[in-house]
Structures are given as C-alpha cells and as structure tokens.
Amino acid sequence: MHPRFSSGRWTWLLAPALFLGVPGAEGGGGPENVFLVVNSTSAGSRAVANAYIHLRRIAPINVFMLPWEGSTESVSIGAFREQILTPILKTIDGRRLSTQIDQIVYSTDFPWRVDFAAELPPQLVGKDQFPSGSLTGMTTLYTHVIAGNHGYLDVASNHYYRPVDGDGVPVATVGFRSWYGWGRLGELYEAGGTRYLLSTMLGVSAGRGNSVREILTYLDTAATADGSQPAGTVYLVQNQDVRSTTRSGAFAGVARELGTLGVACEIVPGSLPVAKRDVIGITTGVSDFDWAASGSRILPGAICENLTSYGGILTKSVGQTPLSDFLRAGAAGSSGTVTEPYALQAKFPHPGIHVHYARGASLAEAFYQAVQAPYQLLVVGDPLCQPWAKIPDVEVVTVPDMKVMRPGDAVSGQLLLQPRANAAGSSAVDRFELFVDGVRVVHGGTGDQLPLDTTILADGHHELRVVAIDSSPVETQGRIVLPIATSNHGRELVLSAEPTEVDLGGTVSLSVIGKGVETVTVFAGGRVLGRIDGPVGSIDVPAAQLGLGTVTLNATGRAGSGATEAANAIPVTVKVGNGR
C-alpha cells in the first residue's frame, strides 16, 4: 500500500505495471488523458466536440464517434451498458489507450439519466421511488455497472473522495489516474482497490439545458482560465433552508483554508451573492434563483453549484432552477442531481470542492474528490479547467547536438530527446511522458533521455507531445506539442482543401497527391470521411458532415498494412460557419 497522505503531500512510489505496454504508466489531467465521446448523428454534438478538440488540442485517436439515436433524456441501464459504456471501453482498449485515459467526456445529445429500475436489488424494489443515476456518475462508477452489481448505490461508493478534518477541510488533494486503486478510507493502493474513470458532459443542449452557442461560449471562456491564478472571491451562501444547512457546517473551515491558499472567500446570507463582480466560485442551496437579478458576475474558470433536488433534471416541465443557469452565466462547471436525492451531503459536492480547485486540481478532479456518492450527480462543464494550477513550461532538445526542437522540424532515423521544464510552483518536475500521435510511447524521470525511432513510423506528419508532470500531490502537467515531419522510406502525401471557409450547407473538396502510396484515407475528429484509390484523387465532403466550427482534416496513404508502408499528410484546417 502507498503511504497515506501526510500534511497535504504524499510520496510517489513507482507502482508495478498495471497495464500492458507502458511499465509504471503515469500521468493524467490533460488532453492526452481524455476520451471524448461524440454523438455522430447530432449536429450539435459534432459542433461542441469540434470546439473542444480545437480548444484543448485533443488528438484524433482520443475522439470516438458513437451514433446515438435514442432519447437524449434517459436510457435504461441495460442499453447504457451495452450501447454506450461497453463500446466506449472496448474502443479505448482497442486503440491501446487504456494506460493513459483517465476521463470519459461526453459531448451533447447523450441521455443524461440512466434508469436502473430493472436491476434494483430485491430489498429496494418498491422502496426506491426514484431508481435513476446520472450519465456521468454511472460512467465514473463503471466497474460496478459493467459487473452488474449495485455498488454504485453505496453512499460512499467513490473512494477517490478525499476525507475532511473536523472543520470540514479536505486533508489532501491528489491527482487522478485511472489505474490507481482506492480503498474505502481513501487509501491509494499499488494493487487492488476500486478504480474509476472520471466523467463529465461538456453540455446538455436538450430541454432546460444550454444552447449550442452557450456551450461553445462557456467552454471557450473556461479554456482561458488555466493557470491564471484568478483574483476573484469564492462565495459560500448560507440560509436556513435544508438545502443550505446540509453543507453550511463546513463553510467556516473551508473559508479559512482558502484564505491560507491566498484565495478570497466570503460567507454571505441569502440565495446568491448580490452585486458581487468577482465571483470565482459559489456553493449555495436554494430551490430557485434568478442570476440576472443578483447583479453579480462570474469570472472565467468558476465552479458554481447549488444543492437542490431537481438541478440536474433538464426536462422542460420540471421546476427548480437547473444547473444550466450557472453555465449560461459563465461558470466553467456546475452540477445537479437527475432525480430526487433527498438532502444527503454525500450526493452533492462538499464545500471543500473549492479547496481542491484552489490547490490546483482540475475541475473534474475537484468535483470527484468532493462527492462521496456521485451516482445521481450530473457534472457538466470543462473537466480540464484548472485556474489555480501552476503549469510547468516545457521544451525539448535533441541529443547530442542539444538543438531545441521546433514545430515543423524535419527528422529521420533514431532520435534521443531530452525534455526540460521549468516548474511554475514550489514543486519540481520529476517525470516526463512522450506521446506520438496521441499515444504514450515512453516515459522517464528528470534527466532521462527519451528514445524515438522514427524509422518505424509512417513518413510525413506526426505530432509529438512531451508532458512534464510535477512532484506535487496534484501532479500538475505542462506540455509542448510539436508537429514534425519524418522521412525514412521515400513516401510522401499532400492534402489540400477547397474552400477552407465554408457555410454549413456547402461542400469541401479534398484532394491528395501521393508518392509511394496506393490508397488514401481522409479522416477528421475520429471519423473516416472517405477513401481514394491510387496516389492522386479527390473527394467531396458535405460541410454538414464536418459540423460547425474549426475542423482539422487528416489523410494517410498506404502501400501496405505496416506503418512503414504509409505516409501522413500535413493536416488542413477548415472553418465551417452557419451562414449568419
């Protein structure tokens, strides 16, 4: 067993390999660790995904187009398991990403509620009047869902939840990795324990959710907040409603801890902070609120959430203010339960969520370290937002010439890469990971040289990512993304698009010219757009198939099945507008 966390810090021990492929696999908390699930039948889902891919530089291999034509409100647990969760997990495994994926993130137009009435344990039949879980909660607790047991109903099912002290302050904040095993008291195990995959929705665009335009706006705003060390104030809103008293006992301790972290916090009466123009976080409890009437302003990166029964029920006919109101006002993330949860603290984020966030955790990490029983809680927003993270700066030099690598460098043969990083906080960077085209291939400690054999790669374009991870308990990441061109096998491929700006009703003509290839596949955002026989040719793609927004198009030519018998084109970017 790993040592328990002490004084808010912990000692890293290199665990034995828990997955095949990368011994002692480490890392997480960045775009390389997100698996983005997109409803390929939905224009809105594609548009939101396009934006997020562009904002967060999500690699194509991390994007999964999953056709879903069922309800965007609810799904039975059987259909959820068979048609959504199992295909996701199988695709992660099939793409050899199991060692690096820590989060399953849904775009819009998936069902936000999972009905498990058909699988209620006998002792609860007729007693549980609201047998439903959220899409995000049930995905996070995937091990129970896949096994068909009822462990997700446990009020302490999430062992990644960080215990709090007598004042309600989290005793530690730690980074999340899907291969970590957790004990019932929050212990981190080298082997055994329960595993999770953090899950969020980028947005809900049906019912009482947000419009696609609103979702794009708050995702864009959230991305600007990373590492900004915002000077706003967290507001803990107190009243005599049980929705507030359920959590207000921890307010004083949380406010003091935020103060020690240099983050302003005020405990205020009422339903909302009034005429406050510096809101960087809210915990409140009220059935209904009118944000516009409060006269307050939400700053980029804020977590704002409200304890009420129906905040995550996004059906139009339901009462109580939904979580989408905070997102519409500019919050980076919010949450609400998808069925009547009763006023149980374990089912809602503990006020310590703001402490986790201020200690540098990402939005997803902050939420799931603060909720013990997430099965009914729908978490919506940008999971990667991290306003208080101290992000390392990274560069890479080649050995032995010590030349700094730049985007667009042409390389060949065997390379030795020496990553270097300047830690932005008090913790030093202690390890690095190298990704090629989105897949982690090697890792090492400070001072280690990372080998890269370009002769086993296709000729042409590749994307290198070097991720630096600091030694703090949060394991904050910094990264550099380096497009490179390899040349070892005499193959070439050029991709062009015409036009590069097009309305949604238009068509994009994609042309390829290749050397040493026999067929060409053109793809974008996790989906194949078309195939061309021969080294030269073109295809026409309806802009609607690409979806609104900025779309990166890729092409790979092949003369055989092996990587060395292929060539990759430099990607082309197309902007699809709605003609307005």
C-alpha positions as CSV (number, residue, x, y, z in Angstrom):
1,M,0.0,0.0,0.0
2,H,1.2,3.5,-0.7
3,P,1.9,5.7,2.3
4,R,-1.1,7.7,3.4
5,F,-1.2,11.3,2.5
6,S,0.6,13.5,5.1
7,S,0.4,17.2,5.6
8,G,-1.3,17.5,2.2
9,R,1.5,15.8,0.4
10,W,2.5,12.3,-0.5
11,T,5.5,10.3,-1.6
12,W,5.4,8.9,-5.1
13,L,6.2,5.3,-5.4
14,L,6.6,3.7,-8.8
15,A,3.9,1.1,-8.9
16,P,4.4,-2.1,-10.9
17,A,2.8,-2.0,-14.4
18,L,-0.9,-2.4,-14.1
19,F,-1.5,-2.4,-17.9
20,L,0.5,-3.9,-20.7
21,G,2.6,-1.6,-22.8
22,V,3.9,1.1,-20.5
23,P,5.6,-0.1,-17.4
24,G,4.7,2.0,-14.4
25,A,2.3,4.1,-16.5
26,E,1.9,7.6,-15.1
27,G,0.3,10.8,-15.9
28,G,-3.1,12.3,-16.4
29,G,-5.0,15.5,-16.1
30,G,-4.6,16.7,-19.7
31,P,-6.0,16.3,-23.2
32,E,-4.0,13.1,-23.7
33,N,-6.0,11.6,-20.8
34,V,-9.4,12.5,-22.1
35,F,-11.6,10.2,-24.3
36,L,-14.1,12.4,-26.0
37,V,-17.4,10.7,-26.9
38,V,-19.4,12.4,-29.7
39,N,-22.9,11.6,-31.0
40,S,-22.1,11.3,-34.7
41,T,-25.8,11.6,-35.5
42,S,-26.1,15.0,-33.9
43,A,-25.0,18.3,-35.5
44,G,-24.9,19.9,-32.0
45,S,-22.7,17.2,-30.6
46,R,-20.3,17.5,-33.5
47,A,-20.2,21.3,-33.2
48,V,-19.4,21.1,-29.4
49,A,-16.8,18.4,-30.0
50,N,-15.2,20.4,-32.8
51,A,-14.8,23.4,-30.5
52,Y,-13.4,21.3,-27.6
53,I,-11.0,19.4,-29.8
54,H,-9.7,22.8,-31.1
55,L,-9.6,24.5,-27.7
56,R,-7.9,21.6,-25.9
57,R,-5.9,20.1,-28.7
58,I,-7.5,16.7,-28.4
59,A,-5.7,14.1,-30.6
60,P,-7.9,12.3,-33.2
61,I,-7.2,9.0,-31.6
62,N,-8.9,10.3,-28.4
63,V,-12.2,11.1,-30.2
64,F,-14.9,8.4,-30.5
65,M,-17.9,8.9,-32.8
66,L,-20.7,6.9,-31.2
67,P,-24.0,7.0,-33.0
68,W,-26.9,7.5,-30.6
69,E,-30.4,8.0,-31.9
70,G,-32.2,7.2,-28.7
71,S,-33.6,9.6,-26.1
72,T,-31.3,12.5,-25.1
73,E,-33.0,12.4,-21.7
74,S,-33.0,8.9,-20.4
75,V,-31.7,5.4,-21.1
76,S,-32.2,2.0,-19.4
77,I,-29.2,0.6,-17.6
78,G,-29.1,-2.3,-20.0
79,A,-29.0,-0.1,-23.0
80,F,-26.5,2.2,-21.3
81,R,-24.2,-0.8,-20.5
82,E,-24.5,-2.4,-24.0
83,Q,-24.8,0.6,-26.4
84,I,-22.8,3.3,-24.7
85,L,-20.4,2.2,-21.9
86,T,-19.2,-1.1,-23.3
87,P,-18.4,0.3,-26.8
88,I,-16.5,3.1,-25.2
89,L,-14.4,0.8,-23.0
90,K,-13.8,-1.6,-25.9
91,T,-12.7,1.3,-28.2
92,I,-10.3,2.6,-25.6
93,D,-8.8,-0.8,-25.2
94,G,-8.7,-1.4,-29.0
95,R,-6.9,1.8,-29.6
96,R,-4.3,0.8,-26.9
97,L,-5.2,3.8,-24.8
98,S,-6.0,2.0,-21.6
99,T,-2.8,3.1,-20.0
100,Q,-3.5,6.8,-20.4
101,I,-7.2,7.5,-20.4
102,D,-8.4,8.9,-17.1
103,Q,-11.6,10.7,-18.2
104,I,-14.6,9.9,-20.3
105,V,-16.1,13.1,-21.5
106,Y,-19.4,13.3,-23.4
107,S,-20.3,16.0,-25.9
108,T,-24.0,16.9,-26.1
109,D,-27.0,14.8,-27.1
110,F,-26.5,11.8,-25.0
111,P,-29.0,10.7,-22.3
112,W,-28.2,12.4,-19.0
113,R,-30.2,10.0,-16.9
114,V,-29.7,6.2,-16.5
115,D,-32.8,4.3,-15.3
116,F,-31.8,1.2,-13.3
117,A,-35.3,0.2,-12.1
118,A,-34.9,-3.2,-14.0
119,E,-31.8,-4.0,-11.9
120,L,-32.8,-2.8,-8.5
121,P,-31.7,-5.2,-5.7
122,P,-34.8,-7.1,-4.3
123,Q,-34.7,-5.3,-1.0
124,L,-35.2,-1.9,-2.7
125,V,-38.0,-2.9,-5.1
126,G,-41.0,-0.8,-4.2
127,K,-38.9,1.3,-1.8
128,D,-36.6,3.3,-4.1
129,Q,-39.1,5.6,-5.8
130,F,-36.5,7.2,-8.0
131,P,-34.2,4.5,-9.4
132,S,-32.1,6.6,-11.6
133,G,-28.4,7.7,-11.9
134,S,-26.7,10.3,-14.0
135,L,-24.7,9.6,-17.2
136,T,-21.6,11.0,-15.6
137,G,-21.9,9.3,-12.2
138,M,-22.7,5.9,-13.6
139,T,-19.8,6.2,-16.1
140,T,-17.4,7.1,-13.3
141,L,-18.6,4.0,-11.3
142,Y,-18.2,1.9,-14.5
143,T,-16.7,-1.1,-12.7
144,H,-20.0,-1.7,-10.8
145,V,-22.1,-1.1,-13.9
146,I,-20.1,-3.5,-16.1
147,A,-20.1,-6.1,-13.3
148,G,-23.9,-5.8,-12.9
149,N,-23.7,-5.2,-9.2
150,H,-25.2,-2.5,-7.1
151,G,-22.1,-1.0,-5.6
152,Y,-22.9,2.4,-7.3
153,L,-25.8,2.8,-4.7
154,D,-23.3,2.9,-1.8
155,V,-23.4,6.3,-0.2
156,A,-19.6,6.0,0.0
157,S,-19.0,4.4,-3.4
158,N,-16.4,6.9,-4.5
159,H,-13.2,6.2,-2.7
160,Y,-11.4,8.9,-4.6
161,Y,-13.3,11.3,-2.4
162,R,-10.9,12.9,0.0
163,P,-11.7,12.7,3.7
164,V,-12.2,16.0,5.6
165,D,-11.0,17.0,9.0
166,G,-13.2,18.2,11.9
167,D,-13.6,21.6,10.4
168,G,-14.7,20.2,7.0
169,V,-11.4,20.9,5.2
170,P,-10.1,18.2,2.8
171,V,-7.0,16.6,4.4
172,A,-5.4,16.3,0.9
173,T,-5.8,17.0,-2.8
174,V,-4.4,14.5,-5.2
175,G,-4.2,14.0,-8.9
176,F,-6.3,11.2,-10.5
177,R,-5.2,8.3,-12.6
178,S,-7.5,5.5,-13.8
179,W,-5.0,2.8,-12.8
180,Y,-4.9,3.9,-9.2
181,G,-6.8,1.6,-6.8
182,W,-8.5,3.2,-3.9
183,G,-9.5,1.8,-0.5
184,R,-12.7,2.6,1.4
185,L,-10.8,5.2,3.5
186,G,-9.3,6.9,0.5
187,E,-6.1,4.8,0.7
188,L,-4.1,4.6,-2.6
189,Y,-3.0,1.1,-3.4
190,E,-0.3,-0.3,-5.6
191,A,-2.6,-3.3,-6.4
192,G,-6.3,-3.9,-5.7
193,G,-8.8,-1.3,-4.6
194,T,-11.5,0.2,-6.7
195,R,-10.8,2.0,-9.9
196,Y,-12.7,4.8,-11.6
197,L,-12.9,6.9,-14.8
198,L,-13.9,10.5,-14.1
199,S,-16.7,11.6,-16.3
200,T,-18.4,14.9,-17.3
201,M,-20.6,16.2,-20.0
202,L,-19.5,19.2,-22.0
203,G,-23.0,20.3,-22.2
204,V,-26.7,19.4,-22.4
205,S,-28.5,21.1,-25.3
206,A,-31.9,19.5,-24.9
207,G,-34.7,20.5,-22.6
208,R,-33.7,23.0,-19.9
209,G,-30.1,22.8,-20.9
210,N,-28.0,25.3,-22.8
211,S,-28.0,26.2,-26.5
212,V,-25.0,25.0,-28.5
213,R,-23.9,28.6,-28.8
214,E,-24.0,29.0,-25.0
215,I,-22.0,25.8,-24.6
216,L,-19.3,27.0,-27.0
217,T,-19.1,30.3,-25.1
218,Y,-18.5,28.8,-21.7
219,L,-16.1,26.2,-22.9
220,D,-14.1,28.9,-24.7
221,T,-14.1,31.1,-21.6
222,A,-13.1,28.2,-19.3
223,A,-10.0,27.5,-21.5
224,T,-8.7,31.0,-20.9
225,A,-8.7,30.5,-17.2
226,D,-6.0,27.8,-16.9
227,G,-3.1,28.8,-14.7
228,S,-4.5,32.3,-14.4
229,Q,-4.4,32.4,-10.6
230,P,-7.6,34.4,-10.6
231,A,-8.1,37.2,-8.1
232,G,-11.8,36.5,-7.5
233,T,-13.8,35.5,-4.5
234,V,-15.5,32.2,-3.6
235,Y,-18.9,32.8,-2.1
236,L,-20.4,30.3,0.3
237,V,-24.1,31.3,0.5
238,Q,-25.9,30.5,3.7
239,N,-29.6,30.4,4.6
240,Q,-32.0,28.4,6.8
241,D,-33.2,26.1,4.0
242,V,-32.2,22.4,4.5
243,R,-30.5,22.7,1.1
244,S,-28.1,25.1,2.7
245,T,-27.8,23.8,6.2
246,T,-26.8,20.4,4.8
247,R,-23.5,21.8,3.9
248,S,-23.0,25.1,5.8
249,G,-21.4,23.5,8.8
250,A,-18.1,23.3,6.8
251,F,-18.2,26.9,5.5
252,A,-16.1,28.4,8.2
253,G,-13.3,25.8,7.9
254,V,-13.3,26.0,4.1
255,A,-13.2,29.8,4.1
256,R,-10.2,29.7,6.5
257,E,-8.3,27.1,4.3
258,L,-9.0,29.1,1.2
259,G,-7.5,32.1,2.9
260,T,-4.3,30.3,3.6
261,L,-4.1,29.4,-0.1
262,G,-4.4,33.1,-1.0
263,V,-8.0,32.8,-2.3
264,A,-10.6,35.2,-1.0
265,C,-13.8,33.7,0.4
266,E,-16.9,35.2,1.9
267,I,-19.8,33.6,3.7
268,V,-22.9,35.5,2.7
269,P,-26.6,35.2,3.6
270,G,-29.4,34.6,1.1
271,S,-29.6,32.6,-2.1
272,L,-26.9,34.1,-4.2
273,P,-24.0,36.6,-3.9
274,V,-25.6,40.1,-4.6
275,A,-23.8,42.7,-6.6
276,K,-20.5,40.8,-6.5
277,R,-18.5,41.3,-9.6
278,D,-15.7,38.9,-8.8
279,V,-17.3,35.5,-8.4
280,I,-14.8,32.7,-8.9
281,G,-16.9,30.1,-7.0
282,I,-20.3,29.5,-5.5
283,T,-21.7,26.9,-3.1
284,T,-25.4,27.6,-2.3
285,G,-28.6,25.8,-1.5
286,V,-31.9,27.1,-2.8
287,S,-34.8,25.7,-4.9
288,D,-34.9,28.6,-7.3
289,F,-32.7,31.6,-8.2
290,D,-32.6,34.4,-10.7
291,W,-28.9,35.0,-11.6
292,A,-29.5,38.1,-13.6
293,A,-31.4,39.8,-10.7
294,S,-28.4,39.2,-8.4
295,G,-26.3,41.8,-10.2
296,S,-23.2,39.6,-9.8
297,R,-20.6,38.5,-12.4
298,I,-19.0,35.1,-12.8
299,L,-15.3,35.1,-13.7
300,P,-13.7,32.6,-16.1
301,G,-13.0,29.2,-14.6
302,A,-15.6,29.4,-11.8
303,I,-17.2,26.3,-10.2
304,C,-20.8,27.3,-9.3
305,E,-23.2,24.8,-7.9
306,N,-26.4,24.6,-6.0
307,L,-27.9,21.8,-3.7
308,T,-31.5,21.3,-4.8
309,S,-33.4,18.2,-5.8
310,Y,-34.0,18.9,-9.5
311,G,-31.0,20.9,-10.6
312,G,-29.8,18.1,-12.9
313,I,-33.3,17.2,-14.2
314,L,-33.3,19.0,-17.6
315,T,-36.8,18.1,-18.7
316,K,-38.6,21.3,-19.7
317,S,-41.7,20.7,-17.5
318,V,-39.7,20.3,-14.2
319,G,-39.4,23.1,-11.7
320,Q,-36.4,24.4,-9.7
321,T,-33.5,26.3,-11.3
322,P,-31.4,23.9,-13.4
323,L,-27.6,23.8,-13.4
324,S,-27.6,25.2,-16.9
325,D,-28.3,28.7,-15.5
326,F,-24.9,28.9,-13.9
327,L,-23.3,27.8,-17.1
328,R,-25.2,30.3,-19.1
329,A,-23.9,33.0,-16.8
330,G,-20.3,31.9,-17.5
331,A,-19.4,29.2,-15.0
332,A,-16.8,26.7,-16.1
333,G,-18.7,23.9,-14.4
334,S,-21.8,23.0,-12.4
335,S,-23.7,20.0,-11.2
336,G,-27.1,18.8,-10.2
337,T,-28.9,15.6,-9.4
338,V,-31.0,13.9,-12.0
339,T,-33.6,12.6,-9.6
340,E,-34.8,13.3,-6.1
341,P,-31.7,12.6,-3.9
342,Y,-33.0,14.0,-0.6
343,A,-30.7,16.3,1.4
344,L,-27.8,14.0,1.7
345,Q,-24.4,15.6,1.8
346,A,-22.8,12.5,0.3
347,K,-24.7,13.0,-3.0
348,F,-23.6,16.6,-3.5
349,P,-20.2,18.3,-3.7
350,H,-18.8,19.1,-0.3
351,P,-17.9,22.8,0.0
352,G,-14.2,21.6,0.1
353,I,-14.5,21.4,-3.7
354,H,-13.3,25.0,-3.8
355,V,-10.2,24.0,-1.7
356,H,-9.3,21.2,-4.1
357,Y,-9.7,23.6,-7.0
358,A,-7.6,26.3,-5.3
359,R,-4.9,23.7,-4.6
360,G,-4.5,23.2,-8.4
361,A,-6.8,20.3,-9.2
362,S,-8.7,20.3,-12.5
363,L,-12.5,20.8,-12.5
364,A,-13.2,17.1,-12.8
365,E,-10.7,16.2,-10.1
366,A,-12.2,18.9,-7.8
367,F,-15.7,17.6,-8.3
368,Y,-14.9,13.9,-7.7
369,Q,-12.7,14.5,-4.7
370,A,-15.6,16.3,-3.2
371,V,-18.6,13.9,-3.7
372,Q,-18.8,10.5,-2.0
373,A,-21.8,9.1,-3.9
374,P,-21.8,10.5,-7.4
375,Y,-24.2,8.1,-9.0
376,Q,-27.1,10.7,-9.2
377,L,-24.9,13.7,-9.8
378,L,-24.6,15.1,-13.3
379,V,-21.4,17.1,-13.7
380,V,-21.4,19.5,-16.7
381,G,-18.6,21.8,-18.0
382,D,-15.0,21.8,-18.9
383,P,-13.3,19.0,-17.0
384,L,-9.8,20.2,-17.8
385,C,-10.2,23.8,-16.5
386,Q,-7.6,24.5,-13.8
387,P,-7.4,28.1,-12.8
388,W,-5.0,27.7,-9.9
389,A,-2.7,25.1,-11.4
390,K,0.9,26.2,-11.6
391,I,1.7,24.8,-15.1
392,P,5.3,23.9,-16.0
393,D,6.9,25.3,-19.2
394,V,8.4,22.6,-21.4
395,E,11.0,22.4,-24.1
396,V,12.7,19.5,-25.9
397,V,16.3,19.3,-27.2
398,T,17.8,16.6,-29.3
399,V,20.9,14.8,-28.1
400,P,23.9,15.1,-28.6
401,D,23.6,18.4,-30.5
402,M,21.3,19.9,-27.9
403,K,19.2,21.6,-30.6
404,V,15.8,22.9,-29.4
405,M,13.0,21.2,-31.3
406,R,10.6,23.5,-33.1
407,P,7.2,22.9,-34.7
408,G,7.6,21.6,-38.2
409,D,11.1,20.1,-37.8
410,A,12.1,17.5,-40.3
411,V,13.6,14.4,-38.7
412,S,14.8,10.9,-39.6
413,G,16.5,7.9,-38.1
414,Q,17.0,7.4,-34.4
415,L,16.5,10.3,-32.0
416,L,17.3,10.9,-28.4
417,L,15.1,13.6,-26.9
418,Q,16.0,15.5,-23.7
419,P,12.9,17.2,-22.2
420,R,13.4,20.1,-19.9
421,A,10.9,22.0,-17.8
422,N,10.7,25.0,-15.5
423,A,8.3,24.3,-12.7
424,A,5.9,27.2,-12.2
425,G,5.3,26.4,-8.5
426,S,7.2,25.2,-5.5
427,S,7.3,21.6,-6.7
428,A,9.9,20.4,-9.2
429,V,9.1,18.5,-12.3
430,D,10.1,14.9,-11.7
431,R,9.0,13.0,-14.8
432,F,8.1,13.3,-18.5
433,E,6.0,11.4,-21.0
434,L,6.3,11.2,-24.7
435,F,3.3,10.8,-26.9
436,V,3.3,10.2,-30.7
437,D,0.1,10.9,-32.5
438,G,-1.8,10.9,-29.2
439,V,-0.4,7.6,-27.9
440,R,2.0,7.4,-25.0
441,V,5.1,5.5,-26.0
442,V,7.7,6.1,-23.3
443,H,8.3,8.0,-20.1
444,G,11.2,8.8,-17.9
445,G,12.5,10.9,-15.0
446,T,14.2,14.3,-14.9
447,G,17.5,14.0,-16.8
448,D,16.4,10.9,-18.7
449,Q,16.7,10.8,-22.4
450,L,13.6,9.6,-24.3
451,P,14.3,7.5,-27.4
452,L,12.3,7.9,-30.5
453,D,12.9,5.6,-33.5
454,T,11.3,7.4,-36.5
455,T,12.2,4.6,-38.8
456,I,9.2,2.6,-37.5
457,L,6.8,5.4,-38.2
458,A,5.0,6.4,-41.4
459,D,6.7,9.1,-43.4
460,G,5.3,12.6,-43.2
461,H,3.4,14.4,-40.5
462,H,3.4,13.3,-36.8
463,E,2.6,15.1,-33.6
464,L,4.9,14.8,-30.7
465,R,3.7,15.7,-27.2
466,V,6.1,15.9,-24.3
467,V,4.2,16.2,-21.0
468,A,6.0,17.3,-17.8
469,I,4.5,16.2,-14.5
470,D,5.5,17.8,-11.3
471,S,6.2,16.1,-8.0
472,S,3.3,17.7,-6.1
473,P,0.3,15.5,-4.9
474,V,-1.8,17.1,-7.6
475,E,0.7,16.0,-10.3
476,T,0.3,19.2,-12.3
477,Q,1.1,18.9,-16.0
478,G,2.7,21.1,-18.6
479,R,3.2,20.2,-22.2
480,I,4.7,21.1,-25.6
481,V,3.0,20.0,-28.8
482,L,5.4,19.6,-31.7
483,P,4.3,18.8,-35.2
484,I,7.2,17.1,-37.1
485,A,7.8,15.6,-40.5
486,T,9.6,12.2,-40.7
487,S,11.4,11.0,-43.8
488,N,12.8,7.5,-43.9
489,H,11.0,5.4,-46.6
490,G,10.6,7.7,-49.6
491,R,6.9,8.2,-49.3
492,E,5.0,11.5,-49.5
493,L,1.4,12.7,-49.2
494,V,-0.1,16.2,-49.6
495,L,-3.6,17.1,-48.6
496,S,-5.5,20.2,-49.7
497,A,-9.0,21.5,-49.1
498,E,-11.1,24.0,-51.2
499,P,-12.6,26.1,-49.8
500,T,-11.1,26.4,-46.3
501,E,-14.0,28.5,-45.1
502,V,-17.5,27.2,-46.0
503,D,-21.0,27.5,-44.8
504,L,-22.8,24.5,-43.3
505,G,-24.8,23.9,-46.4
506,G,-21.7,23.9,-48.7
507,T,-19.2,21.3,-49.8
508,V,-15.5,20.9,-49.2
509,S,-13.4,19.3,-51.9
510,L,-10.4,17.4,-50.5
511,S,-7.6,16.5,-52.9
512,V,-4.5,14.3,-52.3
513,I,-1.2,13.8,-54.2
514,G,0.9,11.0,-53.0
515,K,4.2,9.2,-53.8
516,G,4.8,5.6,-52.9
517,V,1.2,5.0,-51.7
518,E,-1.7,3.1,-53.3
519,T,-4.7,4.1,-51.3
520,V,-5.5,7.2,-49.2
521,T,-7.9,7.6,-46.2
522,V,-9.2,11.0,-45.2
523,F,-10.5,11.5,-41.7
524,A,-11.4,14.1,-39.1
525,G,-12.3,14.1,-35.5
526,G,-12.4,10.4,-35.0
527,R,-14.3,9.6,-38.2
528,V,-13.4,8.5,-41.7
529,L,-14.6,10.9,-44.4
530,G,-13.7,8.9,-47.4
531,R,-11.1,6.7,-49.2
532,I,-9.3,7.3,-52.5
533,D,-7.9,4.6,-54.7
534,G,-4.5,5.5,-56.1
535,P,-2.0,8.1,-55.0
536,V,-3.9,11.0,-56.6
537,G,-7.6,11.9,-56.3
538,S,-10.3,13.9,-54.6
539,I,-13.5,13.5,-52.6
540,D,-16.3,15.9,-51.9
541,V,-17.4,16.2,-48.3
542,P,-20.6,18.0,-47.2
543,A,-19.7,20.6,-44.7
544,A,-22.6,19.4,-42.5
545,Q,-20.8,16.1,-42.1
546,L,-17.9,18.0,-40.6
547,G,-20.0,20.1,-38.3
548,L,-19.9,23.7,-37.2
549,G,-16.6,25.2,-36.1
550,T,-12.9,24.6,-36.8
551,V,-12.2,21.2,-38.1
552,T,-8.8,19.6,-38.7
553,L,-8.6,17.2,-41.6
554,N,-6.0,14.4,-41.9
555,A,-5.0,12.0,-44.6
556,T,-3.0,8.8,-44.5
557,G,-1.8,7.0,-47.6
558,R,-0.8,3.3,-47.6
559,A,1.1,0.8,-49.8
560,G,0.6,-2.0,-47.3
561,S,-0.6,-2.7,-43.8
562,G,2.5,-1.7,-41.9
563,A,3.3,1.7,-40.5
564,T,6.5,2.0,-42.6
565,E,4.4,1.4,-45.7
566,A,2.4,4.6,-45.1
567,A,2.6,8.4,-45.4
568,N,0.8,11.1,-43.5
569,A,-0.2,14.4,-44.9
570,I,0.2,17.7,-43.0
571,P,-3.3,18.4,-41.6
572,V,-5.5,21.0,-43.1
573,T,-7.9,23.2,-41.2
574,V,-11.4,24.1,-42.4
575,K,-13.8,26.6,-40.8
576,V,-17.5,25.7,-41.1
577,G,-19.9,28.5,-40.4
578,N,-23.7,28.7,-40.3
579,G,-24.1,31.4,-42.9
580,R,-25.3,34.1,-40.4
